[in-house]
Amino acid sequence: MHFEQFYLGCLAHASYMLASEAEAVVVDPQRDVEIYLRAAEANGVSIRHIFETHLHADFVSGHNELAARTGAQIYIGAQAGATFPHVEVHDGFQLQVGRLRITALETPGHTPESMCLVITDEEKSAAPWAVLTGDTLFLGDVGRPDLSKRYTPVQLAGMLYDSLHSKILKLADDVLVYPAHGAGSLCGRNMRAERVSTIGTERLTNYALQIKSREEFVKQLTSNLPARPAYFSQDAEINRTGAAALSDLPELKPLDAAELKALMAEGAMALDVRPGEQFAAGHVAGSVNIALSGQFASWAGALLGLSSRPVLIAETEEAVEEARMRLARVGLEDAYGFLKGGVGTWSKAGFPLVALPQISAGDLSQKLEGGGWHVLDVRREPEWEAGHIADASWWPLDNFKVSPPEIDRNLTVAVHCKGGYRSMIACSLLQRAGFQNVVNVVGGFDAWQGAKLPVVTEKPVVA
């Protein structure tokens, strides 16, 4: 049996290829499907089957395009209500591929149609070898239960408890666990960074599996859920019908500086995807910085929305294409164009660049002693509660989709997150909203703690 995991770091998403006797199965494919076609060719196999463990909400799946290009059959849970050609999968469904056997377990909880795939390599043993758990069971966590229109989080959390205890935990301790997401995904709260585990390890270490009472499990799973981006429900609907092929998307339009300036005067969004240091050194006034180096697409989808039509600003046209691809992975397909020549073109046209001041944690500590400065923490609530800077205001970056924080614009606002990525996004959004005295804290809260500066843990003071 051939087995391969494909991990897409920017979305913390894992997909899989399994093959036996020249026939291959792909599970939970990302939108750009060339990687599976290349892997199939390299291994001398043909992709004949595509499984979706559920309707993904955090990315647009490539199942439609992959099926169209290979002739493969798509399999998805019967509760999905999928409108593309597919096989409805029920509990106990089996598919034999050479000496490889796939058995489906209906495991509702994360979503009503969620399923897990038990993999048996019959060349080695008649006992299950691994389970592909989708978003039902993660390493260190389980799937969030608030992504359904039909069921309440309480109802789904109860279903998830039953799925875990009546099905997943019935598997032997040595069965390998391969989930659809890893650390950083918003589909859970407490995932570990590893890419594979075992049922035995999760039984012993996963906090959610330590909760013995169904009632307590439901209570904990429905408390303090991370913010759910609005695009999640949109992506699930796209996946229900099947996304268009990436090759069908229109070409990005190159724009000169004057064209961009005119568009921005009419309210267009300029999305600068360069590294934060470069953005801070000089950028187009009113542009928003979401750097390609981090969870670019997730934050773009959450903060801009799938209906936005940003103009991209990057160092190279290759970076423009990379940004365009990543945006399409979450369903943001209609970018207006890009600034041809990048910020250099803007300067040559005689338009000024705006800088974003930055400050070290140590210098910020000294400034706070003198007054006139205020700290804005844009991390998520669990991060804040674990420790934060005294007298800081808290306004998580997710909230910027609704509005900027209500803070005194006469003060100098020092913005920080954990390491600097989210705070640079927040600073750019504050500048766009008209804040004049905004400073980014280099290295964020990690740098503050590294300098052994004081930390407090009282409840949030929301900005």
KOLTOR-660692 format. One line per field, with one value per residue (C-alpha): residue number from 1; x, y, z. Coordinates in steps of 0.1 Angstrom, whole numbers, plus 5000, padded with zeros to 4 digits. Layout:
n: NUM  ...
c1: X  ...
c2: Y  ...
c3: Z  ...
***
This chain:
n: 1  2  3  4  5  6  7  8  9  10  11  12  13  14  15  16  17  18  19  20  21  22  23  24  25  26  27  28  29  30  31  32  33  34  35  36  37  38  39  40  41  42  43  44  45  46  47  48  49  50  51  52  53  54  55  56  57  58  59  60  61  62  63  64  65  66  67  68  69  70  71  72  73  74  75  76  77  78  79  80  81  82  83  84  85  86  87  88  89  90  91  92  93  94  95  96  97  98  99  100  101  102  103  104  105  106  107  108  109  110  111  112  113  114  115  116  117  118  119  120  121  122  123  124  125  126  127  128  129  130  131  132  133  134  135  136  137  138  139  140  141  142  143  144  145  146  147  148  149  150  151  152  153  154  155  156  157  158  159  160  161  162  163  164  165  166  167  168  169  170  171  172  173  174  175  176  177  178  179  180  181  182  183  184  185  186  187  188  189  190  191  192  193  194  195  196  197  198  199  200  201  202  203  204  205  206  207  208  209  210  211  212  213  214  215  216  217  218  219  220  221  222  223  224  225  226  227  228  229  230  231  232  233  234  235  236  237  238  239  240  241  242  243  244  245  246  247  248  249  250  251  252  253  254  255  256  257  258  259  260  261  262  263  264  265  266  267  268  269  270  271  272  273  274  275  276  277  278  279  280  281  282  283  284  285  286  287  288  289  290  291  292  293  294  295  296  297  298  299  300  301  302  303  304  305  306  307  308  309  310  311  312  313  314  315  316  317  318  319  320  321  322  323  324  325  326  327  328  329  330  331  332  333  334  335  336  337  338  339  340  341  342  343  344  345  346  347  348  349  350  351  352  353  354  355  356  357  358  359  360  361  362  363  364  365  366  367  368  369  370  371  372  373  374  375  376  377  378  379  380  381  382  383  384  385  386  387  388  389  390  391  392  393  394  395  396  397  398  399  400  401  402  403  404  405  406  407  408  409  410  411  412  413  414  415  416  417  418  419  420  421  422  423  424  425  426  427  428  429  430  431  432  433  434  435  436  437  438  439  440  441  442  443  444  445  446  447  448  449  450  451  452  453  454  455  456  457  458  459  460  461  462  463
c1: 5000  5011  5002  5011  5001  5000  5002  4993  5008  4990  4956  4969  4952  4961  4949  4959  4965  4963  4969  4971  4976  4978  4945  4945  4922  4924  4909  4899  4917  4928  4915  4947  4948  4980  4999  4977  4981  5019  5020  4998  5021  5052  5039  5024  4988  4955  4932  4898  4882  4878  4865  4853  4851  4827  4817  4848  4841  4876  4887  4873  4878  4892  4870  4850  4881  4900  4870  4866  4903  4906  4871  4872  4841  4834  4821  4806  4783  4746  4738  4758  4731  4757  4744  4774  4775  4786  4780  4762  4782  4764  4779  4797  4802  4833  4855  4881  4910  4935  4946  4935  4901  4884  4855  4834  4821  4794  4807  4784  4793  4817  4791  4760  4777  4811  4826  4859  4877  4892  4921  4931  4962  4954  4989  5000  4970  4933  4932  4928  4960  4949  4919  4915  4894  4886  4876  4861  4892  4924  4957  4950  4915  4881  4861  4842  4804  4790  4791  4757  4725  4703  4716  4726  4761  4747  4731  4762  4785  4763  4765  4803  4806  4786  4806  4839  4829  4808  4830  4864  4875  4864  4894  4926  4952  4978  4956  4972  4952  4955  4932  4923  4938  4967  4978  4966  4933  4901  4882  4894  4910  4939  4956  4991  5017  5024  5010  5001  4992  4976  4942  4961  4980  4948  4929  4956  4964  4935  4917  4883  4886  4893  4858  4838  4804  4784  4769  4803  4817  4788  4794  4831  4828  4803  4821  4847  4846  4870  4854  4838  4846  4816  4832  4830  4793  4800  4828  4806  4780  4806  4817  4782  4777  4813  4837  4847  4881  4909  4916  4882  4890  4896  4930  4941  4942  4975  4970  4993  4996  4971  4945  4949  4947  4915  4900  4910  4893  4861  4865  4885  4907  4944  4958  4996  5009  5046  5064  5055  5090  5087  5051  5063  5091  5067  5033  5004  4983  4951  4964  4959  4989  4983  5016  5019  5043  5015  4979  4973  4942  4924  4928  4920  4887  4878  4886  4878  4850  4846  4828  4857  4876  4910  4939  4970  5003  5034  5071  5069  5042  5051  5040  5008  5000  5007  4984  4957  4960  4958  4928  4910  4917  4892  4868  4880  4881  4873  4904  4902  4938  4973  4997  5021  5056  5046  5052  5081  5056  5037  5067  5078  5044  5050  5027  5041  5046  5035  5056  5044  5066  5077  5090  5107  5092  5118  5114  5076  5079  5098  5073  5044  5061  5060  5024  5007  5009  4983  4986  4962  4963  4947  4952  4924  4907  4926  4959  4948  4936  4969  4987  4988  5003  4988  4962  4961  4929  4918  4902  4909  4918  4887  4866  4881  4857  4829  4847  4880  4883  4870  4902  4916  4930  4951  4972  5000  4986  5011  4996  5008  4998  5018  5047  5039  5020  4984  4995  5008  4974  4957  4980  4972  4935  4938  4957  4930  4904  4921  4943  4973  4995  4999  5030  5037  5054  5082  5080  5047  5039  5066  5092  5076  5078  5113  5124  5109  5086  5055  5024  4989  4960  4928  4897  4896  4891  4875  4885
c2: 5000  5035  5062  5099  5129  5164  5192  5227  5249  5281  5264  5238  5213  5177  5156  5121  5097  5059  5034  4997  4978  5010  5024  5055  5072  5109  5121  5158  5174  5210  5233  5232  5196  5194  5179  5148  5144  5147  5122  5098  5100  5096  5065  5050  5050  5063  5084  5066  5076  5108  5109  5140  5134  5163  5197  5217  5252  5267  5260  5253  5217  5205  5174  5187  5196  5164  5143  5161  5156  5120  5105  5096  5089  5112  5098  5119  5114  5110  5140  5164  5172  5174  5185  5173  5137  5115  5083  5088  5071  5054  5038  5006  5014  4997  5002  4977  4991  4963  4950  4982  4983  5015  5013  5044  5053  5079  5102  5133  5160  5185  5185  5163  5145  5140  5106  5088  5063  5032  5019  4983  4972  4936  4928  4932  4924  4920  4945  4982  5001  5037  5060  5092  5112  5144  5170  5146  5138  5159  5155  5169  5181  5174  5193  5224  5218  5251  5249  5236  5255  5225  5216  5237  5234  5215  5190  5185  5183  5155  5137  5142  5126  5096  5093  5093  5069  5045  5043  5059  5048  5013  5010  4994  5016  5010  5023  5054  5087  5110  5141  5167  5197  5205  5233  5267  5256  5273  5240  5232  5249  5229  5209  5197  5203  5167  5152  5117  5100  5068  5060  5050  5083  5103  5082  5092  5128  5144  5166  5160  5122  5126  5140  5110  5126  5134  5164  5178  5171  5192  5220  5222  5218  5247  5271  5296  5286  5306  5332  5316  5336  5345  5328  5294  5289  5302  5277  5249  5258  5261  5226  5213  5223  5218  5246  5257  5248  5272  5275  5290  5320  5353  5368  5394  5429  5448  5484  5514  5537  5563  5536  5522  5556  5563  5529  5535  5569  5551  5527  5498  5477  5475  5443  5444  5409  5417  5408  5431  5447  5458  5471  5491  5507  5521  5513  5528  5548  5530  5496  5465  5443  5405  5389  5357  5343  5334  5323  5347  5332  5325  5361  5375  5355  5364  5402  5410  5386  5365  5392  5417  5426  5436  5450  5430  5447  5424  5424  5402  5389  5355  5366  5381  5347  5329  5353  5348  5310  5312  5335  5311  5283  5299  5311  5347  5345  5379  5400  5431  5432  5440  5470  5463  5470  5470  5500  5511  5520  5540  5560  5566  5580  5607  5593  5592  5560  5559  5543  5523  5529  5499  5495  5469  5454  5470  5504  5501  5493  5525  5546  5533  5547  5582  5582  5591  5555  5528  5491  5472  5434  5417  5381  5357  5353  5322  5339  5371  5351  5332  5365  5401  5435  5455  5482  5470  5470  5438  5437  5404  5407  5388  5417  5441  5427  5444  5476  5490  5493  5524  5538  5573  5584  5611  5585  5566  5530  5502  5471  5436  5399  5368  5373  5402  5388  5397  5430  5442  5434  5453  5483  5485  5483  5510  5533  5526  5536  5570  5563  5585  5574  5536  5516  5479  5460  5439  5403  5408  5393  5366  5394  5410  5378  5371  5404  5392  5422  5420  5401  5401  5377  5395  5393  5411  5449  5450  5481
c3: 5000  4992  5017  5016  5036  5021  5046  5036  5064  5056  5062  5087  5064  5058  5028  5019  4990  4994  4967  4960  4928  4907  4919  4942  4966  4976  5009  5016  4987  4987  4959  4938  4928  4908  4938  4937  4899  4902  4931  4911  4881  4902  4918  4887  4899  4887  4910  4909  4942  4962  4998  5016  5054  5056  5041  5049  5062  5063  5027  4993  4983  4949  4947  4917  4896  4906  4896  4863  4855  4865  4861  4898  4919  4948  4981  5009  5039  5032  5054  5034  5009  4982  4947  4926  4913  4942  4962  4995  5022  5052  5083  5075  5038  5024  4994  4983  4964  4956  4990  5007  5024  5035  5060  5067  5101  5104  5132  5134  5158  5141  5113  5108  5078  5093  5089  5096  5074  5089  5067  5066  5048  5040  5028  5064  5086  5087  5116  5110  5105  5106  5108  5089  5113  5093  5118  5143  5163  5162  5179  5213  5205  5188  5162  5171  5172  5160  5122  5114  5104  5113  5148  5178  5192  5222  5199  5179  5209  5222  5189  5189  5224  5211  5179  5198  5225  5206  5174  5174  5209  5200  5178  5191  5208  5181  5152  5138  5138  5108  5111  5085  5104  5127  5151  5140  5124  5136  5134  5169  5199  5213  5185  5188  5161  5153  5121  5133  5166  5178  5194  5226  5227  5222  5248  5274  5264  5246  5271  5253  5257  5294  5300  5311  5314  5283  5301  5310  5275  5260  5285  5278  5240  5238  5261  5249  5213  5190  5168  5137  5105  5084  5054  5070  5061  5026  5020  5033  5007  4979  4988  4989  4952  4941  4933  4898  4884  4892  4855  4850  4872  4852  4847  4873  4858  4860  4873  4873  4903  4891  4885  4920  4935  4917  4928  4964  4963  4954  4983  4968  4992  4985  5001  5006  5010  5016  5048  5078  5079  5043  5049  5080  5060  5034  5020  5001  5025  5034  5023  5045  5053  5055  5048  5028  5054  5079  5078  5050  5034  5067  5078  5044  5043  5079  5077  5041  5033  5002  4983  4985  4954  4966  4945  4954  4962  4962  4955  4924  4900  4913  4948  4933  4918  4951  4969  4943  4947  4985  4984  4960  4984  5009  4982  4977  4940  4926  4932  4911  4900  4911  4913  4884  4896  4933  4957  4935  4908  4934  4944  4908  4901  4927  4953  4989  5009  5045  5073  5103  5134  5154  5190  5210  5241  5263  5248  5252  5289  5293  5273  5294  5325  5310  5300  5267  5255  5255  5247  5225  5227  5196  5206  5212  5246  5258  5251  5269  5299  5302  5307  5293  5299  5327  5318  5282  5262  5245  5211  5192  5156  5146  5159  5134  5108  5128  5138  5151  5189  5207  5222  5227  5193  5210  5227  5209  5205  5208  5192  5199  5194  5202  5177  5154  5125  5136  5152  5118  5103  5131  5127  5090  5097  5124  5100  5074  5099  5105  5136  5133  5162  5158  5166  5162  5190  5174  5185  5204  5237  5232  5232  5263  5282  5268  5283  5317  5319  5342  5332  5348  5344  5354  5332  5299  5296  5262  5241
***
